[in-house]
C-alpha cells in the first residue's frame, strides 16, 4: 500500500543522496548518507519515500504468462540494459501439518505448540519481507533500474531481482569512488624478468602464451565529470565503464542503502544476507566457461572462456598467468593474490634447484663420510648403553644404514643452503615489493586509499550505542574501547589455553613415541630394534599431522567466534585480528613438534644411572642417525602430508558443496524442464566465493617450512614448487568454474600477509643459526678437524663417553653413550669449548646474514627507476589533460607525438 508523501519524512530517500530540496537539511544522525550534492534526475526518484516506522512500499514487477525470448548475454528482457547485479531470495510454500494417531489432548497440545512456533516463524518471515521490500524501494530511489524474474516449484519460489546502474548513476559514483579514467593508450609493459632474460639470450620462451583480447593499458587519472570530454572513449556510454567497475558501483549503493531503522544501523545488503532476507547477492559471470566448437576464433571467446582455456586448464601449467585478464574479470585483490602466488612459485625454482643439488651432493659424497665408515666397520668395538630400562646393550655397528642416510641431511652443503635460503627469502620479498609496485601502478591502485570504512554488519547489529564518527560527522554504531580491550585480553587468555592444549598433545605424541620405541626393542628382532626409532618417529608424525589438522579446524572456528565477540568496527580490523589469531595458533600448531625435535629432544637425557624422566619414562634421545634426520622425517610428513590433504580438500569440497546447492534447487529446476536455464539461475547454483584467507594461510605456512627448517630438509623447496604448480590451477578452476563471481575489490598490496612473511624470513635466520650450531654435527666435526685430525679419523670415539663406575657395578657392563662427559658424568673441557664455538657461530652467522640482508634492502629500491619515470609522465599528462588552458593541452599532445 502506497502512502502519501510526507515532506517531514524524506530521510529514507536521502539515505544515499543529499538532494536539493526545500525541507530540513539532513542531520548528523543520518547514518550512511553522502553530503556531496545530488545529481540524479527526478525521473529516478518516482517512488514515494516512507518513514522508518511506516509500512514498506512494495515494488511491483509484472509477470507475464509467456515471457519474451531472452536475448543472449547478461541483459534485461529488452536486450539492451546490462545486468550489473542480481539479488536472490527464496519463499517457501506453506504446508498445513496433520496430526495422526494422537489423542485429543495430545493433538491439541501439539497443535498449540506448532501454532506458536509457526507464529514466531511467520513474524520473522514478515520482518524479513518488510526489510527486503523497503530495501528494494530505497535502491530504486537511488536510481538503479530493476527487473524481476521468478522460478517456481511446488515447494518454493526463487525470486531474482536484476539491477542496472544507468549512466548518470555510474558517472556520479565514479567520481565519488575516485575511479581512474583513461587519458592515453600505452604499450603493455613486460613484467616477467624471465621473459626479458630469455629474449636477450635469443632463447625461445615456451612459457609465453598468446592470450586473446588483452585489456588495453592506459595512462589514467582520477575521473571527473566536468572533464568528461577529455577522457578516451567517453562518447561510448555502453562500454566506457568496465563490468567490474559497474559491479563495484552497484555494490557500493547496495552497501549504503537503508532498509530499517537508522538508529539500529539497519543498513546494507551484507547485513540482509546475514539476516536471511536475501540468499544471494552477486554479479553475473560473463557466459558459460565451456569452450564452444573448434570453428570459433580465440578472439570470439567470452572473458570467462578465455580464463578457463588459457589459465585454469591443466595443460597451461608451465605458462605465464594472464594477470591482466584476471584483474579485468575478478578485480585487483584477487589478481594480486595470483600474481604473488605465481611470483613466489617462480622464485621457488632456483631454491628447488639449489636444494636438490645440495641433496644430490650429499648422496655423491656419502662414501667419503669417515664417521659413518667407522661406525659400519666398528663391529663390537662400541658397546652402547641400553636405550630403555628393560633393553639390552647394543653394538653401534647395528645403526650403519642410518648413519649413512643421516649424512644426507647433515653435511657442509646444508650449512651453505641455510645461508642461501636466508638470503633468498629476503631477496624474494624485496623483489616482490618492486613487482607489487609495478602491478599497483599498472592496475591504477598505487594511489588507492580506501575510503572511511563503514561498520561491519555484525558490529552494527550488536553495538550497544551510537556516537558521531569524527571523520564523516554522522552517527554510527559504537562500542566502548575499554570494553573491546577487555574482551581482547580475555580472548588472548583463550588463545593461551589453546596453545597449552597443543603442548599437551605434543607431550602425548612424545609419550606415544617412547612407548612404540620400547615395544620395538622388546620384540627381540634385530630389524625392528635397529629401525625402532624410525618406526616410532614416522608413526608419531602421522598421528601428529592428524592432531594438527583437527586442532586447526577447531581453533579456526573458535578464533572466528572470539574475533566477532571482540566487536571490531570495520571489516579490515576484523580480518587483521582474525588473521593474527589464526596464524599465531597455526604457527605453534604446525611448528611446535619440529621445534621440539630440533632444539629439545636429546638435551635432557642425562647419563647412565642418572637419566632424566617424564611421567616415569626416560626422556627421549636422538635416534641413531641424529636429530636432523628425525627432523627431516617430521618436516616431510607434516609439510607434504598437509599439502596433499589440502589439495584433495580443495578439489573435493567445492564439488560436494556445489552438489548440495544443486540438490537444494533441483525441485525448481525440474519444474522448468522445457526452459533453458538463464545465466542468473546457473550462477545461483554455484557456491559463494569463500575469499582468500585460507589460500594465503596455506602458502604462508609453506613459506615457513621452506625457510625456518631448511637446514634439515633441503628438498622442501622442491616439494613446495610441485605443490604450487597444482595450487595455481586448482585455485584458478575454483574461481572460474565453481564460485559465483565475487565483487571486484581494489587493493594495492597483499596486506598483513607481507608483514608475516617478513617476520618469518627474519625468524628463519635465527632458527637456522641455532639448528646448525646445536643440532647439526657440523661444528663438532669442525672442532675435531681443527684440534685433532683433519680426516675425522677417531671422531666417533671422540663423541662417545664411558658409563660411570656406579652404573657399571649395577649392570656389570661398561658401555658407551653419546656425550662430552667424564667417567663421573661431569662435562669435559671439550664440551665448554664446543659451547663457546656454537655461541660464537650463532653471533657471527646472524650478524653476517642480517648485514647482507640490509645491503640487499639498500641496493634494491622498492620502486624501479623506469616506473618512477612512468609515474611522473602520467602525472604530467593528467595535469595537462585536466587543465583549462587548451594551449597547454595542445603542447602536451605535440610532445606526446
N, C-alpha and C positions, 0 to 999 in steps of 0.2 A: 504494500500500500504506500502510495506516494503522499508525503505530507507537504504542506505549503512551505515555501522558502521563508525562513525567518532571518531577517538581517542581523539579528543579535547573535546568531549561532552559525557563523560562517567558518568556524575554525577547522572543521574536518576537511573542507575543500581547500583550505590554505595550508594543509599539512606539508605539501611539497613546494608550494609556490607562494610567495608574498605578493599576491595580486594587488593591483592598484584599485582599491575600492573605497567608497566614502565612509564605510563603517569604522569601527575602532581598530586601531593597529594591533598587531599580534604581540601578545605578552611574552615575557621571558619563560613562562611555563609551557610554551607550545613546543613540546619535545619533538625533535626530528624535523623542524621547519628549516627552510632556507630563507635567507634575507637578501637575496641578490636581485630582487625585482622580477616582474613577470614578463613572459613573452608569449604564452600560449593563447592563441586566439579564442574568442568566446565560444566558437563552434565546438571546441573540445570540452567545454565545461557546461554541457547542456543537461547534466544530471543534477538534480537538486541536492544540496548539502543537508546533512542531518546532524542533530546533536548526538553526543556520545551516549546519552541515556535514552534516545528515541529508538523506535523500531527501525531496522535496517531497510534500505531501499534495495529491492530485488532487481537485478539486471535481467532483462527479458531477452532470451535468444530464441529466435524462431526455429521450429523444427518442421521440416518438410517431409511429406510422405515418401517422396522419391528424390533424394538429393542429387544434384547435378554431378556429372563426371568430374572426378578430382584431377586437376591439372598436374603434370609431372613437376617434381621439385617441392620444396617447402614453401607453399603459398596458400593463401586463403582460397576460398572457392572461386573468386574472381580471376585467379591465375596471375595476378599482378602484385598483390600485397604480400610481402615476405612474412613468414612466421619467425619471429625473433625469440620467442619463449613459449613454453607450454606449462600450464598449471593443471594438475590432475587431482581429482578426489573421487572417492567411491561411496555409493549409497547402497546399503544392503536392503533387500526386500524383507519387510516384517512378516513373520510367520506366527500364527497362533499356536500356543503349546497345548497339547492334550494330555490329560492325566488318566491313565488306565490302571485298573487293578488296585485302586486305593479306596479306603473307607471314606465316608463323607467328611469326617473331621480332618483326616489326613489330607484329603483333597482340598478342603477349604484352607488349611494352614499353608499347604504348598502353593495354592493359588495366591494367597495373600503375600507370601514371600516373593513369588515370581512377579506379582504386580508391583511390589515395592522396588525390586531390582530393576524391573523394566521401566518404572517411573524414573529412577535415577539415571538409567541409560538414556532414556528419551530426553531428559533435561540436559544431559551432557551433549547429546547429538544436536539438540535445538540451539544450545550455546555455540557449538562449533559452526552450525549453519549461519547463525547471526553474524559471528565474526567473519566467516568466509564471504557472506554476501556484502557486508559493509566494506570489507577489504576490496572486493571486486569493484564496488561502486566508486571507491576512492581512487583506485587505479585508473578507472575510466575517466574520472575527473582530472587526473594528472595528464591526460592527453593520449593515453595508449588506446589503440584500436584493438578490438577483440572479436573473436568468433568462436562459437561453441559447437562441439561435437559430442555425441554420446554413443556408447557401446553397451548394449543391454543383454541380460540373460535372465533366467528365472530367479537366480539368487541375488544378483546385484546389478547396478548400473554404474558404469565408469564415465565420468564427465571429463572432457578435455577442453580447456579454455586456451585458445591460441591468441597470442599477443603480438602486436606490431607497434613499433615506435615510428610515428610519422617524422617527416623531415624537420619540422620546427622543433620537435622534442629532441631529436638527435643533435641538432645544432646547439640548442641551449645547454644540454648536458655535456657535449663535447668540450665546451668552454669551461663549464663548471668542474669537470673532472680533469682538466688540463691534458686532454688527448693531443697527440702530435699530428701535425698536418704536413703533407709533402710540399717541398719547395722546388727541388730539382733532383732528377734521377742521377744515379751514380753507378759505376760498375761494382759488381759484387766483390768484396774482398775475399781473399783465400785465407781462412783461419787455420787450416791444417798445416802444421810445421812439416809433417812428414811429406805432404804433397809438394811443398816448396823444395825440400831437400832432394826428393826424387826427380823433380823437374830440372834442378840444376845439374844433377848427375846423369841426365838423359836416360833415366831408368823408367820403363813403363809402370804406371801406378794402377795395380789391379784393384786397389781399394776405392778408387774414384768411380762414381756411378752417375750417369746422366739422368737425373730425375726431372720429369716434365713439369711445366708450369711453376717454375721457381718464382717466389714473390720478388717484385722489383724493390731494389734498395733506393732510398731517397735521403737527401738532406732534408731535415724536418725542423719545425719549431712549434711552439705551443699554438694551439688552434685559437683563432679569434674570428668571431662572426663579422666584425666590421672590416676585416681584411680578406674576406672570403674569395674575392675575385683574383687574389694574388697566389692562391694555392692551386697546385696542379689537380685537374680533374674535378674542380668544384662545380662545373656545369653538368656533370653526370651524377644526379642525385641518387640514382638507383644503386650505384656501386661505389660512391665516394667513401662511405664508411664500410670497413670490413665487417664480416659477420661477427667476429669476436668482439669488435668494438660495439656493435649493436647489442650483442648479448650482455656486455658489461654495463651498458647504459640502462637497459631494461631491468637488469638485476639491481642496479643502484636505486631505481624507482621503487621496485618491489621491497627492497630492504628498508626504505624510508617511509613507506605508506602505513598509516594508522588503521587499525581495524577495531579498536575498542576504546577504552579509557586511557587518556594520555597519562594521567597520574599513576596508572599501573604499568606504564611503559608497554602497552599492548601495541607493538609496532613491528612491522617487518614480516616477510614471508618465512624467514628462518624459524621464528617462534611459532608461526602457524603450523609449520611442518612438525615441530616438536610436539605441539599440542594435538596433532592429528587432524586438523581441519583440512589440510591437503596431504595427499600421499605421494606427491611428486611435484618437483619444480625444476625444469631443466631446459636448456636449448637443444635443438634437434641436431642429430648427425646429418651430414650432407649426403644423403642417399645411402644405398647398401654398400658394404665393403667387398662383397663378392665381385670378382672380375667378370666383365661381360665376355662376349665371344672374342675369338682371336682376330677378327677383322676390325676391331676397334683400335684406333690410333692411341698411343700413350697420352697425347695432349688432350684427348677427349674423355679421359677418366676424371671422375669427381675427386675431390680432395681426400676423401676417406679411402677411396680405392688406391690412390697414389701412395698413401701412407701404408696401406695393407701390403701392396705389392713391393714397394721399394724400401720398406722399413721393418715391418713386423714379420716378414717372410723369413723362414729359417735359411733359405738359400742366400740371403744377404748378410750372413753373419760376419763376413770379412769386409763389408763395405762401410764407408762413412755414413753416419746418420744424417738424414736430410733435416737439419736443425731448423732451417728457415720455414720449412713446411710444417714441422711440429709446432713451432711458435705461432704460425698463422692459424693453425687449427685448434690448438689447446691453450694458447697463451704463454706468457713469458715464464711463469712459475714452473710449470711442468716442463717446458723446453729447457730451462736452466738445470733441472734435475737430470734430464737425459744428457745434456751437454757435459755436466760434471761427471756422470757415470761413464760416459764414453771417453772423456779426457783421462779419468783415473784408470780405466781399463787399458788405454793406450800406454800410459806410463808404467803399468804393471809388466809390459812386455820386456823392457830391459831388466827390470828387477827379477822377473822369472828366468830370463836367460842367465844372468849372473848367478842366481841361486842354484839353478840346475848345473851350471859349470862347477860351482863350489862342491855340490854333492857328488858329481862325477869325478872330480879331482880326488875326493875322499876315497872313492871306490878304486881309482887307479893307484893311489899311494897306500892302500891298505896293507899291501905286502911289506912295506918298509916300516911298519909300526913295530918298533922294538919292544915296547912293553907287552903288546899282545903276543909277540913271539915268545917272550919269556914265560908268560902265563901258560901258553899252549905246550911248551917244552918242559915245564916245571915238574910234571908227574906228581910224585908225592912230596915234593920239597916243601911246599907251603900248605901245612895243615891248618885250615881255617876254623875258628871258633864256631860252635853251633849257632844257628840263626833263631832258635827258639828254645824254651826250657826243656822240651821233650825231644829235641832234634839231636842228631849226632854230628860230630865234626866232619868236615868235607874238604876235599882237595881243591885248590884253586884252579887246577887244570880242567876241572869239570865245566868251568864257565868260558872255555876257549872261544866258542862261536859268538857269545855275547860280547866278549872283549874285542873281537874283530869288528862286529857290527857297530859297537859303541864309538869306534873311531870315525865313522861316517858323520856323526853329529858333534864330534869334539876333536877338531884338528885345527891347525893355524888358519885354514881358509875360512872357518866360521867367524873368527875374530875380524878378519878383513870384511866379511859380509855384513857383520854388525855395524861397522863404521860406514860401509857403503849404504846400508838401508837407512841409517840415521840421516845421512846427507841427502839420500833420495827423497825421504819424506818431506823435509823442509824445502828442498828444491821444487818438488811437485806442488806444494802449497803456494810457493812464490809464483811459479808459472801459471798456476790456476788463477791467482789474483789478476794476472795480466790477461789471461783468456776471458775471465769474468768481466773485466772492464771493457774489453773489446766487444763482447757479446751484448753487454748492457747498453753500450753506445749504439751498436748496430740495430738493436731492438728498441731503441728510444726509451730506455729505462734508466740511463745514467743519472739524470737529474730527478728521477721519480722520488717524491716524498709522499708517503702515504698520508692521506687526509686524517683529520682527527677521527679516530675510530669510534663508531657507535658502541654502546654497551652490548654485550653478548645477550642473546635471548634468555638463557637460563639466569643470568645475572639480573636482567630486568624483571623477570618473574619472581625472584626470591629476595630482591633487595628490600630492606625494611623502611627506607626513607627516600626522599627526593631532595636533591640540592643542585644549585646552579653550577654548570660547567664553566670554569674560568676561561676556557678557550672560545666556546661557542656562545656563551651567555644564556643558554637555555637550561631549564631544569631537567635533570636526568636522575635515574635511579642511583642511590648512593649507599655504600656500605662502609662503616667506620674503619679507618686504617688500623686502629689498635685492635679491633676485633679480628681483622684479617691476619695481623701479625700473630695474634694469639692462636688462631687456627693453624697458621703455617708452622708454628713451634710444635703444636700438638701433632700435626702431620709429620713433622720431622722425627718425632718420637716413634710414630708408627713405622716410619722408614727404618729407623734403627732396630726396632723389634724384628722387622722382616729380614734385615741383614743378619741379625743374630740367628734367625731360623736357617738362613743359608749356611752360617757357620756350623750349626748343629747338624745339618745334612752333610757338610764336609767331614765332620768328625765321624758321622755314621759310615760314610764311604771309606774313611781310613780304617775303622774297625773292621768293616767288611773285607778290606784288602788284607789285613793282618790275619783274619780267620781263614781266608782262602789260601794264603801262603802256607800257614801251618798245616792245613789239610793236605796240600800238595806234598809237603815234606814228609808227612807221616805215612803217605802211601807206600814209601819204600822204593818206588820206581825211580830209576836214575834219570829218565827223560823228564818226568813230572818234577823231580827235585831240581834239575837244572833250569827248567822253564817255569818254575813256580812263580817267580817274580813277574814274568811277562804275562802269564795267565791271569794272575791277580790284578795286574795293572790294566790290562785290556778290558777284562770283565767289569772292573770297578769304573773305568772310564765310560763304558756303555751305560752303566747304572747312573753315573753322574750326569751324563748327557740327558737321560730321561728326566731326572730330577730338575735339571736346569731348564728344560723346555716347559715342564709342568709349572715350576715356580715362576717362570717368565710370564705365562698366561695368567696365573693368579694375581701376580703383582701388577701387571698392566691394568687389569680390571680394578684392582684396589687403588692404584695411582690415579685412575680416571675419576673415581668417586672422591678421593681426597682432594684433587685439584678443583672439582666442582664445589666441594664443601668450603674451600678456601675463598670462594667468591672473588675471582679475578674479574676486573671490569671488562676488558677488551679481549678479543679472540687472540691477539698476539701475546698478551700477557698470559693468557690461559695456556697457549701452546708452548711457550717458553718454560713455564713452570712444570707442565706435564712432561716435556722433553727432558728437563733436568732430573726429575724424579725417576723416570723410567731408565734413563741412561746410567745414573748412579747405581741403581739396583742391578741392572743388567751387567754393568762393569764388574761389580762384585760377584754376581751370579756366575758369569762366564769365566772370569779370570782368577777366582779365589783358589780353585784347585790347581791350575798351573803355577800360581804364586807359591802355594804350599810345597809343591814338588821342587820348584826351583830354589827356594830360599830357606825352607824349614825342615824338609824331610832329610833325615840323617844327621841333623845338627844336635839333637838331644838324645842320642842313643846311649851315651855313657861308655862304659868299658866293662870287660868281663868281671863279673862279681858285683858290679855297681851299675847295672843297667837302669835307665830311666823307664818308667811305666806310665801307661794311661789306662785307667779303669782295670788295673791288674794285668794288663798286657804290655809286653815290651814295646817301646817306641820303634817306629819304622826306621829301617836303614835303607840306603840306596841299593838298588839291585846290582847284579854282577857287572853290568855294563856301565854303571854310573847313573847319576840322576838325570843327566841330559838326555839319554835315550828314553827314559821313562817320560820326561817332559815332552819329547818329540812324539811319543805314542799318544799322550794325552791331547796334545795340540792337534794331531792328525785326526783323532776320533771326534773331538769336540767340534773343531772347525769344519772338517769335511762332512761329518755327520749332520751338523746343523745346516750346512748349505744344501745337502741332498734333501733333507726333510723340508726345508723352506721352499725349495723348487717344486717338490711334489705338492706341497700345500698350495702354492701359487697357481699350479696347473689344475688341481682337482677342486679346491674350494670354490673358486668363481663359477665353475661348471655346476656344482651342486646348488649354489645359490641361484644361478640362472634357471636351473631345472625347477626349483621350488617356486620361483617367481612365475614361470610359465604355467606350472601346475595350478597356482592360485588363480591365474587368468584363463585357464582352459575352458571354463564354462562359458565365458563371454565369447571366446574365440570360436567355440563350437556353434554358438547361436548365429554366427556370421560366416558360415562356411562359404557361401557363394561370393562374398565380397573379398577383394584383395586387401590385406591389412595395410592400413595407412602408416606413414612414417612415424607419427606420434604413438601409434599403438605398438609398433615394433620396438621403438626406443623405451617405452614403458615396461616392456618385457625384460629389458636389460637391468643389471644391478646398479645401484647408485655408486658413484665413484667414492672410494674409501680414502682418498688423499694419499700423501707421500710419506707420512710419518714412518710406517713400517718399512718402506723401501730404504729411506735414509738410515734408519736404525740398523738394518741388516748389513749395509755396506760399511757403515762407520765401525761396527763391531768387528767386521772383517779387517778393516784397516788396522785396528788394534792388534789383531792376531799376527798380521804380517810385519808389524814394526816392533811391538813390545818384546816378543819372544823369538825373534827371527834367528838369534844365535843358535837356538836349539833345533830349529826346523827350517833349513834353507829352501825346502820345496814349498813353503807356504805361499809365496807369491805366484808360483805356477798353478796351484790349486785355485787361488783367488782369480787368476786370469781365466781359467777354464770356466769357473762358475759365472763370472761376469759376462762372458760371451753368451751364456744361456740366459742370464738375468735380463740383459738388454732386450732380447727378443720376447721373453715371457712378459715383461712389463709392457712392451710395445703392443703385444697381442691383446693384453687386458684392456688397455686404453682404447684401442681401435675397435675391437670386436665385442668385448664383454661388458664394458662400462657404459652407462649413459654419459653423454658428453658433458664434462664439467664446465662450469662458468669460467671463462678465461680470467686469470688473475695476473696482475702485474707484480714483478719482483725484480730487484737489481742484484741480488746475491742469494746464496743458499741459506742465509740466516744464521741461527745459533749453531748450526752443524759445523760451520767453518771454525768457530771458536773451539768446539770439541775436538776437531781434527788437529788443530794447533796444539792443544793440551796433550793429546795422545802422542804427537810427534816429539814433544819435549820429554814426556814421561818415558818414552822408548829409549832415549839416550841414557837416562839414569838406570833403567832396569837392565839394559844390555850390559852396561858397565859392571853392575853387581853380578850379573849372570856369568860373565867371563871371569870375574875376579874370584867369586866364591863357589860357583857350581862347576865350572869347567876345570879340567886338569891343565889348561894352557899355562898358567903361572907356576904351579908346582914343577912342571916339566922344564920351564924356562929357568927356574931357580936351580934345579938339579943340573941342567946343562952348564950353567954359569959356575957352579961351585964344584961339581964332581966329574961328570962325564958328558961330553958333547953328544955322544951317540946314544945316550939314555940307557946304557948297559947298567944293570943293577937298580933301575928305577923302581921296579916292583918291590924289591926288598926294602928300598928307601921309604916307601909309603906304608909299610906294614909295621905294627908294633907287636911285642910279645905280651901274652896274658900275664897278669900279676901272680906272684907266688901263692897268694891266698886262694886264688881261683884254681891254681894247679893242684893244690892239696885236696880240694873238694872234688875235682873232676879227674885227677890223676893224669892229666894230659896237658902238655904245653902246646898252645895254639896261637895263631896269629889273627890279628884284626886290623882293619884299615884306620890308622890314626897316627898322629905325630905325638906319641906319649912314651914315657919311660916305663920301666918294669913296675913302678909303683902307681902307674896311672896318671902321673903328672905330665903336663905339657912340656915338650922339649924346647930347646932354643930354636930349632928349625921352625917350629910352629909359630913362634913370635916373629921370626924373620919373614916367614911367609905372610903373616898377617900384615906386617908393615909394607911388604911388596904389594899386597892386594889393595890396601888403602891408598897407597901411592898411585897405583894403576887407575883406580876409580877417579881420583882427583885429576890426574893427567888426561885420562880419556874424556872426562866430562868437560874440562876446560878447553881442550883442543877442538873437540867436536862443536861445542857451542860457539867458540870463536869463529870456526869456519862457517857455521850457520849464520852468524851475524854478518860475515863478509859476503855470503851469498845474498842475504837480505839487502845489503847495501848495494851490491853490484846489479841486482835485478830490479829495476823500477817497477812499481805496481801498474803503471800505465805506460805502454810502449810509446816511443817518441813519435812514430807515424800516426798513432791515434791522437796524440796531443795536437798535432798539426791539423788533423781532420776535424777535431772538435773546434779549433779556432776558426777554421774555414766555415764550418756550419754556423757558428755564431755570427760570423760576418755576413753570410748570406741571409740569415734570419733578420739581422738588423736592417739590412738594405731592403729586404722584401717587405718588411712591416713599416718601413719609413714612409712618411707622407711626401717626402721630396722625390718626385718622379725622376728628376735628373740624376740623382744618386743611384736610383734603381737601374736606369739605363746604363750608367757607367759600370755598375756591378755585372750586368749582363754581358757587356763588351769584354770585361776582364774574364768572365767565365768561359767565353768562347775563344 
